[in-house]
Amino acid sequence: MAAFFSGAFLLIKAEKKKPALFLSLAFFLLAIRELFRLCFLSESSIQFLRYSLLCEPPLIALMTEGCAYQFVERMARPRRIALMGFIFVSCSVIWAILGIYYPSALLTLSGDVVPVLAIGNIERAGAFLILILSVGLLWRLENILRESEGGLRWRVKYAVLGIFIIGGEFIWEMGYRLAYLKIVPVQFGINSLVLVSGVGFFVFAVVRHRLFEVEVYVSRYVVYRSVVFLGVGLYLVILGLITTVIRYTGLTYSDLAWQAFLYLSLLALVVVGLSQDVRNKIRFFINTHFFTNKYDYRKEWVEYSERLVEVQDEKEILSQLEKMIYETMFINWVTIWLKDKNNVFKQVVPQDESNGSKSIDLEHPFIKLLRESVYLIRSQKYGYLNDLGILKLPDSITSFIDENNIALAVPLLAKGEFLGFIGVGPELTKLDYGQDDIDLLKGLASQTATALDMVRLHEELMQNQKLHLFNQLSIFVMHDLKNAASLLSLILQNAPTHIHDPDFQEDLLSTISSASRRLEKVMMKLRALKPPEERELRKVDIAKVVGQEVDNFRRLCSGIEIKWEPPSEVYCMANEELLKNVIENLLMNAKDALDGRGEISVTVDKVDDQVVIRVSDNGPGIPVDFLEQKLFRPFQTTKKDGLGIGLWQVKNFVEAMKGRITVKTSPGMGTTFEIILSCE
């Protein structure tokens, strides 16, 4: 009743398409089969059981094709699938006709003491056919379930489970039938119970989820992974066939021989499954017989893109390209040539370290030909041809092609630049390359060329960054040298007048010593070429350090009045070397702003738990736009010969001492820099 209801529902409610029609007929046959079995159990007439057997192969054939047509329109060769279905259904019908005309070859009642329902030759062939169809049915169901994701899997899983149960029941029943060559009516109850559960799941999915509005596409890679499942099914079929032959011929075997057979069969299955050559042949057969396109371009494109995301240099890109070509195409030879900085094309894949890489120049005839072509093929049928047609090539090109075993070549182009080319050897199938192979290799070449171009641009950018960093370092060095040179210049300017003054002589030696130490630090930085270490903060007498810098600066500057009233000891957490550099830079900037005449004021005050250092001048002040947008930024200056480093360093040094710096300025009234340091 459940099977009859399912068939009627599909026929009435579902859209009149092939999947619904095939499955509805299959369920009607299943209902008729169970009805005949019920009649056999009530009437004990073997004829009813024969009628039930006649329903089995057609119903499995129709159920298999019904599942296939759920996604056959998205597969590449629906006509071939339809032809295979027609053959299976036709074989089932022919088998049923033979069973009608030769009922004794279908099922007989034998046995004197205990009656046995022995199957005949026609039923044995039918059971074998059902076993094959059932394995194919489960294989298709596996593909549908694998390819369904998320909500789609939730909608189809109960229908798949229901038909899977039905197919699995037939596999178990046919396997038992072939192994023992008989039918056991006592098993009909459990068989019917299993079938009812399967039909129930299917009906639930059809009613609840509108199953036949779902369209499922099966990827070729799901088919590849299902080959193991199909192999197990074939193994069971072969096992049942051999068992049938042994029982039919009356042969016997020992337990040892049987175990040896099982072991050798499984070993052969594993060997076949692990053979790369066998897997390639299976993959090629599926690609060329069941799909319009030989390759799944979307899958290959996404996978190769994901691989390229992780690469860091040109060598890794080429390694991934080589690996991708070997995994995807049916070949055993790949050669890749790239142009170097001298416009010489070198073979980078494969690399022969013993003999060195091969190379050709930009004017080689093969390079000239490929630069003007989308692809180049060496065909067994047509000779040499490219996108423009059949070619007659000179010996210089054909000898290069033969020497490098190139059957298909495509250029590596990035932004119109010819970077090199990819060449692959003949296909293992001994067939000529077609448009699918060209499109795949062109796609990989396009991705590779783009990745190579990006890597090279990245390398150029890194070089430019290194050059930029070197230039920045040079500017910092020049700034330190400039300050040292300024101090020495002031000494030279005052030397003719004060050279005999003992105090000036003392200042002269002190200034030269300071400049010498500064130059030594610059040289140490250049040798180390690394960022300066963090400076240790300790309690420093701020007034003393500032006073020393002011005194040194006052001796060197004539014409500028420096106001400084040293306070009592003022201690604060700071770094003496950084603080000296800060005060020196601010005093030098104030001097430059006054242009030789004016007043500089320096004060140190303690306010609560902070020390405030002020350096002021009465110069022209800082322009408002520069103050708001460029002050304290590197390489920004208002001086004609300035480098724009001093105030940027001052700000960084103050912040390194956990302090802050502010500035107040008025046009024509001067500028005041205020440094605030913590005493804690």
N, C-alpha and C positions, 0 to 999 in steps of 0.2 A: 504493500500500500504506500509506503514512504517513497519508493522508487517511482511508482505510477504518479503520485502527487507531484514529485519533482519534475518529471517529464511533462506533465500537463501544464504546470505553472510556467515552465520555460517556453512552452509552445504558445501559451496564451498571452503571458505578460511581457516576456522579453522581446526586444527588437528582433525582427526576422532577419537575423544575420547567421552566417555559417556556424559560429561557435554555439549559439543557442540551439540551432536546429540539430547539429550533430549530438550535442549533449542530451537534448530531449529524447532523441531516438535511442541513445545509449541507455538512458534510464528506463524507457519503455521496455527495451529488451531485457534489462535487469529484472524488471517487474514480471515479465512473462516467464523468465527463467525460474524465478522463485515460485511462481504459480505452478509451473510444471513439476517442480520438486515437491510442492505441497500435494499435488495430485498423486505423485508417485508414493509418497508416504501414506496416503489414505487408501489408494487403490492397489498398491503393490504391483503396478504394471511397469515393466522395464521400458515400455515405449515412451511413457511420460518423461523418464529420466533421459532418454536419448534426445527428446525434443528440447530439454533444458540444456543439454550439451551443445546443441546446434546454435543456441543464442549467444554462447560465450565469446568466440572470436570476434563476431561483428560488433558486439557491444564494447569490447575493449578497443577495437580499432576506431570506432566512432568517438569514444571518450578521449582517446589520444589525439585525434585530429581536432576535436572540439577545443581542447586545451591549446593545441598548437595555433589555431586560428585566432586565439585571443591576442597573439602578438605577431602573427605571420605577416601582417601588412607592414610592420616596421622592419621586418627582416629583408635581406637583400634579394632573395630568390623565392617569392611566394609561389611561382609556378612549379618550381621543383618540389617545394613542400607539398603543394597540392597533388603533384604527380605521385609522390611517395605515399600520401594518404589514399589516393585512388588505388594504388597497387595493394596496400594493406587491406583495404575494404574489399577489393575484388577477390583477393586470396581468401578472405574470410567467407565471402559468399560462395565461392567455388567449393571451399571445404564443406560448407553447410549442405550444398547440393549433393556432394559425394556422400555425405553422411546419411542423407535421405534415401539415396539409391542403394547404399550398402550399409544398412543398419548394423549388421553383424560385425563389420569392421570398426564400428563405433563403440559398441558396448555389448558384452555378452554376459550371461549368467552361467557360471561354472562352479564346480565343486560338488562332490557327492555328499559329504558329511556336513560341511559348513558352506553355504552358498556364498560365492564371491562375485562381485560385479567387476569383471576384468575388462580393461579398456583394450580396444583393438588398435590396429595400425593407424587408422584415420584419426582416432582420438589422441593417439600419441603425437601425431604430427600437429593436431590442433592444440594440444597442451603446450607443445614446444613453441608454436606461433603465439599463443597467449602469453607465455613467459617473456618472449621477446618484446611484444607490444606493451606488456606491463612494465618492464624495465624502462622502455622508452617513455612511457607515461610518467613514471616517477622522476625520470631525468628532466622532462619538461617542467614538471611541478617544482623541482629543485631550482631550476633556472628562474622561474617566475618569482619564487619566494626570495631568492638571493637578490634579484634586481629591484625588488620593491623595498621602499624605505619610508619611515615615518608613518603618516596616516594611510598611505597606500598599502603598506604591509598589514596594517591593522584591518583594512577592509578585505583583503584577499586571503588572510591567513586561515580562516575557518573553512573557506571553500577549498583551498589547497590541502588542508588537513583532511577534509572529508574525502576528496578524490584519492589522496595518498593512502588513506585507510583502505579504500576499495581496491586500488591497485596492489597494495601490499597483501591483501587477503587473497587475491588471485595468484600472486607469486607463490605464496605459501601453499595454496591448494594445488596449483599446477606442479610445484616441486614435489609435493607428496605423491601426486598422481604418477609422475614420471619415475619416481624412485621405487614405488611399490606396484605400479601398473594395475592399480585398482581404485575403485571409489568406495568410500566407507560412508553409508547413509547416516550413521550415528553422529557424524561431524556436521551434518547440515544445520543443526540448531545453533552451534557456536558460529558457523559461517554466516548464517543469517543475522545473528546478533551483531557481529562485526560490521556487516554491510549496512544494517540499520543505523548504527552509530555514524558510519561514514556519510550516508545519505542525509542524516540529520544535520551534521555540521554543514554540508553543502547547502541544504535548504535554508538554514539559518543565515548563511552569508548572502545568499541570493535575495532573500526577503529583506533582511536588515540593512544591507549595505549596497543594494542595487549593483550587484557584481558586474553585470554586463555593460555598465557604463564606464568601467575601468579599462584603461589601455596600458599594457605593460610592454616595455621594450627590453629585450634580452641582449646584453652585451656579449661580444665574442669572447671576452676574457672570462665571463662567467661560464661559458661553454668549455673553455680550456680547463678551468678548475673542476668542472663536472666530469671530465674524462675519467678520473679515478672512479667516480661513482658508476659510470657506464662500464668501466673495465670490470668492476666487481660484478655487475649484472651479467656481463658476458661470461665471466668466469662461472657463475652459477648456472647459466644456460648450458655451457659446455659440460659442466659437471653432470647436470641432469641428462644430457644427451648420451654421455659415455655410460652413465648408469643404465640407461635404457638399452643401449647396445649390448652391454654385458649381460643383463637379465634376458634379453631377447635371444641371444646366442647360447645362453646356458653356461657361459664361462664363470669360473670361480677365481677368487684371489684371496691371498692371506692378508692378515692385518698389517704386516710389515710392508707388503707391496702397496696396499691402499694408503698407508701413511707416507710412503715414499712418493706416491703419485701426488698427494696433497702438497707435500713439501716442494716438489719440483714445479708444480703448477703455480704455487704462490711465488716461488723464486723467479720463475719466468715472468710472472706478472710484474713483480718489483723491478726486474731488469728492464723490461719494456717501458715501465713507467719512468725509470730514472734515465733512460737513454735520451740524450739531447737530440740526436738525429731523429729518433722516433717522434719525440714531441714536436720537433720542427715540421715533420711531415704531416702529423695530425693537424697542427696549427695551419699549415699551408692549405691542406685539404678543406678545412672548415672555412677559411677565409675566402677561398676561390670558388667554393661550391654553395655556400649558404649566405653570402653577403655580397652586395653590389660592390662595395669598396674593399680592397684587399687589406687595408689598415684602418684602425679606428683613430682617425686623425685627432679628434678632440682629446682622447685619452692620452695619446702620445705627446700632444702639444702641452697639456697640463703637466704631465709627469716630467717632461724635459725642462719646462719652466721652473718647476719646483726644485729640480736638481741644480739649475743654474743659479738659483737664489743663494745657495750655500757656498758657491765657489768664490775664491779670492784672487786667483791669478789666471793667466793664460794657459798654463800647463793643466790646471784642474778643469778648465773649460774643455780642452781638447780630450782629456781623459773621459769626461762625462759624455762627450759627443761620440767617441769611439765605442764606449760601452752601450750607449743608446742604440746605435746603428746595429751592433752585433745582436742585441736583444730583440730588435724589432724586425729587421730584414733577414732574409734567408740566405746568408752569405758567410764566407769565412775569410774575407780579405777587405781591409779598409786602408786607404792611404790619404793623408791630409797634408797639404802644402800651404805654407804661409809666407807672405812677403816680409822681409826684414827692413831695417832702416836704410839699407843700401840698395833697395829695389831688387833684391835677389830672392827668388822663391826657393825655399828649403823644405825638404820633407821632414815634417815633425812627428808624423805617425805613419808607420811604426818607426822607432828610433833604433838605428843600428850603430851602437857605440863602438864596435870593433872597426867598422869600415868608415864611420862618419856618415853624416846625413847627405843625401843627394841634393843638388841644387841646379837651378836653371835661371837665366836672366830674364829681364822684362821683355826682351825682344824674341824670346823663343816662340816658334810658330804655334805650338800648342797653347801657350798663354794668349797669344793674339787671337786664336780661334775661339777660346773659351770666353774671352772678354766680350765677344760679339754674340755669344750664344746664351740661351737660357739653360740648356743642358746639352750633353753629348753622349750618344749611345753607340756601343759597338754591337750590332745585331747580327745574329747568325743568318737571318733571312735577307736583310737589306744592306748589310755592310755597316757603314758609318752614317749616322744621321743626327741632326739636331732639330731645333724648333722650326728651322727654315726648310727642312727636307733632307733628302739623301745627299751625301757628300762624297766627293772623290778627293781623298786626302793624299798629300805627298808623303814620301817615305820618312821624312824627318818627324812627322806627327805620328804616323802609324807605329814607327819603331819605339817612340816614347810610350805610346799607349800599351803596346805589347810588353815592353820592358817592365812597366809598372802594373801590369795585369788589371787594367782599367776597362770595365764594361759599361759603367755609367759614371759620368762626372757632372757636377754642378758647381758654379762659382760661389764664392763667399763675397757678398756685396754688402757694404755698409755706407749709406749716404752717397751712393754712386761710386764709391772707391772699391777697386778690386783688391781684396785682401788675400785671396788665395783660392783654393778649390778643394772639394771632397771627391774622391774617387773610390768606387767599390768594385770588387771583383764580380765574376759571373755568378748568377743565382744558382744555388745548390740543386734546384729543380731542372737545370739545363735549359730553362725557357728564357726567352728574351724579356728584358724589362719593359713594363708598360707604363701607362699614365699614372697609376697608383704609386708605383715606385718613384717616379719622377716627382710627383707632388709631395710625397713624404720626405724625400731627400732635400727638396727645395725648402720645405718648411723648417727642417732641422738646420739647413745652411743659413737661412734667414735669422733664426734665433741665435745661432752661434756667432754670426757676423756682428749682430747687434751687441751680444755679450762681450766679444773681443774688443769692439770699438769702445764700449763702456769701460772696460778694464784699462785700455790704453789711455783713455781720457782721464781716468782716475790716477793713473801713474803720472801723467803730465801735470795733473792738479797737485799731486803730492810733491813733485819736483818744484812747481811754482811756489807751493807753500814753504818748502824748505828754503827756497831762494828769498822769499818774503821774510821768513824768520831770520835769515842771515842778514838781510838788509836792516831789519829792526835791531838786531844785535849790534850791527855796525853803528847804527845811530846812537845806541846807548853808550857804546865805547867812545864815539866821537864826543858825546856830551861830557863824559868824565874827562877826556883829554882836553876839551875846550875849557872846562873849569880850571884844570891844572895849568893850562897855557895862559889863562887870564891872570891867575895869581903870579906866574913868572913874568908876565908882561908888565904888571904893576910894579914889580921889583925893578925891572929894567928901566922903567920910566923915572923912578925916584932915585936910582943908583947914582947918576952923575952929581946930584945935589947932596945926597946924604951918605955917600959911600964911606966917609971917614967917621961917621957918627957910630959909636959903639952899640947904641940901642938898635940902630938900623942894621948894623952887621949881624946882631943877634936875630932880628926879625928875618933877615935875608936867609940865614942858615935854617931857621925854623920853617920858612916858606918852601925852600928847596927840599927840605926833608919831607914836608907834607906832600908836595907834588910827587916826590919819588915814591912815597908809600902808595899814593893814589894810582900811579902807573903800574906798580907791582900788583895791586889788586886787579886792575884791568887785565893784565897778562894772566893772572891766575884764573880769572873768569873765562878767558878765551881758551886756556888749556883744558879747563874742566868741561866747558860747554854744557853746563847743567844749571838749573834754577838755583838761586841762592838759598842757603839753608835758613830756617827760621831763627831769628835772633832771640837770645835769652833776655828776658826782662828782669831787672833787679832794681834795688833802691839806688837812685842816682841823685846827686845834688844838682838840681836843674839850674840854679843860679850860677853855680861854678862853671858848668859846661857852657852855658850861654855866654857868660862873661868872657871865657877864653876865646870863643869864636869872635865875639865883638872886638876884643882887644887885637886879635890877629888881623881882623878886617880893617880896623881903624888905622893901623900903621901903613896899610897899603893904599888907602884912599885919601888923596889930598883934594881939597875943594869941596868935600862933602862933610857936613857936620853930623856926627853920630851921638845921639843922646842915649845914655845908659847909666842908670843909677842902680848899682848892684844891691839887691836886698840881702837880708840875712839868709842863712841856709834854708833852702826849700827842697825837701826830698820828695821824690815821686817814683813810681814804677815806670822804668823806661830802659832803653838800650842806648848807651852813651855814643856808640858809633853812628847809629841811625839819627840820633838827635843832632849830632854835629853836622851831619849831611843836610838835615832839614834847615837848620839855622844858616848854614853856608849858602844854600840855594836861595833862601828868601832874601838874604843880604845882597847876593849877587844880582837878583832880579830887581831889588830896590835901586841899586847902583845904576843898572842899565836904564831903569825908568827915569832917573834924575838926569841922565846924560852929563855927568860930571859936576853938577851944581845942585845943591838942595840939602834936605835934612832927612835923616833916618832916625827913628825912635824905636828903642827896644825896651820892653818891660817884662817883668816876671812877677806875677801876683798869685797868692794862695787864697782861694775862695772855697770855704768849707773843706771838703775832702778832695778838691781838684786844684790843679795848677794851670794857670792861664798865661801863655806866652804870646805877646803881641809884637809884631814887626810892622812898623808904619813908615810911609814916605809921603812927601808932599809933592809928588810928581803929577803927571796929567791924568792919572786914574786909568781904569780899564773900560773899554767900550761896553755898553750895555748888552749888545747882541753877543759879543764874545763871552761876556760874563755868564749869560744865561745858557748858551748852547755849547761852548767849546772849552771853558775853563776846566782844568784838571783832566782833560782828555789828552791821550798821547798824540804827538805829532801836530798839535795845534799851538800856534804862537802868533804874537803881534810884532815880534822882532824881525828885522830884515834878514839877519844871519842866524836866527834862532832855530832850534831843532824841535821845540815843543815837548821836551822830555822832563825838564826840571820840576815843574809843579805837579806833573803826574807822579813822579817819584816821591815828591814831598807828601802827597796825599797817601800813597801806598805805605810809606814809612811811618807816618802818623797812625794809620789804621793798624799797622803791625804792632804798634805799641799800645793798642787798645784805646786810642784817642780819636779825636775828630778835629777837622780844620774848617774854619769859616772865613769869609772874606767880606769886607765892606769897602766900597769905592764910590767916589763921586767925581765926575768929570771936572778937571782943573783943581781938585782939592786933595787928591792923593788916594792911597790905598792902604788898608790895614788887614793883615793876615793874623788870625787868632787861632792858636793851637791850645786845645784843652786836653790835659792828661789827668788820669785818675791817680790818687795817692794810695789807693788800697792795693 
